[in-house]
Amino acid sequence: MDQENLEGELTSEVARCPVCGAGKYRRLGRPGHPIGEAVFGPYLPRMGVCRCPCGLDFTNPRPATLLLKRFYEGRVYNAADVHSSAGAHRNAQSLLRAIPS
């Protein structure tokens, strides 16, 4: 199957918030440092991040199953590897403090 035939299947627009179902959300733009550029690169100009009034930030349009499978099964995905840095630790601590008890 060629790239043109896959185009419509590789990203999907999110019409409603995946958490609360709201149909209105604010577009925040694209992340400055996207992950998986080797897999998602051609689609990154179309993908962005949205924020729902409920507080959820989500990718929209988001990668469809085919792209996600390529990413997670590929060599570029390394979230299971142990990474240690002061910046990552500070970021994790900040995120954990933001979670209500």
C-alpha positions in Angstrom: 0.0 0.0 0.0 1.5 3.4 -0.9 1.8 6.5 1.2 -1.0 8.3 -0.5 -3.5 5.5 0.1 -2.6 5.4 3.8 -2.8 9.2 4.3 -6.4 9.2 5.6 -5.7 6.3 7.9 -2.6 7.7 9.5 -4.2 10.4 11.6 -7.6 10.9 13.1 -9.3 14.1 14.2 -10.7 14.1 17.7 -14.1 15.7 17.8 -14.7 15.4 21.6 -12.5 15.3 24.7 -11.5 11.7 25.4 -12.2 12.3 29.2 -15.2 14.5 29.6 -16.8 14.5 26.1 -16.7 18.3 25.6 -16.8 19.4 22.0 -15.0 22.7 22.6 -11.3 22.9 23.3 -8.5 25.3 22.7 -5.7 24.5 20.3 -2.2 25.1 21.8 -0.1 24.4 18.8 2.6 21.9 18.2 5.1 20.7 20.8 8.6 22.2 20.5 10.3 18.8 20.9 8.1 16.1 19.5 9.0 12.4 20.0 9.1 9.8 17.3 10.0 12.1 14.5 11.3 9.1 12.5 7.8 7.7 12.5 5.6 10.8 12.9 7.7 13.3 11.0 5.6 13.6 7.8 2.5 14.1 9.9 3.8 16.5 12.6 2.8 19.7 10.7 -0.8 18.5 11.0 -0.7 17.3 14.6 -1.0 19.6 17.5 -2.0 19.7 21.2 -5.4 20.8 22.4 -6.6 21.7 25.9 -10.1 20.9 27.1 -11.8 23.0 29.8 -11.6 19.9 32.0 -7.8 20.2 32.0 -6.8 17.4 29.7 -4.2 18.2 27.0 -4.3 15.8 24.1 -2.9 15.4 20.6 -5.3 16.4 17.9 -5.4 15.1 15.3 -3.8 12.0 16.8 -1.8 9.3 15.2 -4.0 6.3 14.1 -3.3 2.8 15.1 -0.9 2.1 12.2 1.5 4.9 13.2 1.3 4.1 16.9 2.2 0.5 16.1 5.2 1.5 14.0 6.4 3.8 16.8 6.0 1.4 19.7 7.4 -1.6 17.9 10.3 0.3 16.4 13.7 1.1 17.6 13.0 4.7 18.3 10.7 4.1 21.3 12.8 3.7 24.4 10.5 4.8 27.3 11.3 1.5 29.0 15.0 2.4 29.1 16.3 3.9 32.4 17.1 7.5 31.9 18.5 9.6 34.7 18.9 13.4 34.7 18.4 16.2 37.1 16.0 17.9 34.7 13.9 14.8 34.3 13.8 14.2 38.0 12.6 17.9 38.6 10.0 17.5 35.9 8.7 14.3 37.4 8.6 15.7 40.9 6.7 18.8 39.7 4.1 16.7 37.9 3.7 14.4 41.0 3.1 17.5 43.2 0.4 18.7 40.8 -1.7 15.6 41.3 -4.4 16.3 43.9 -4.3 13.8 46.8 
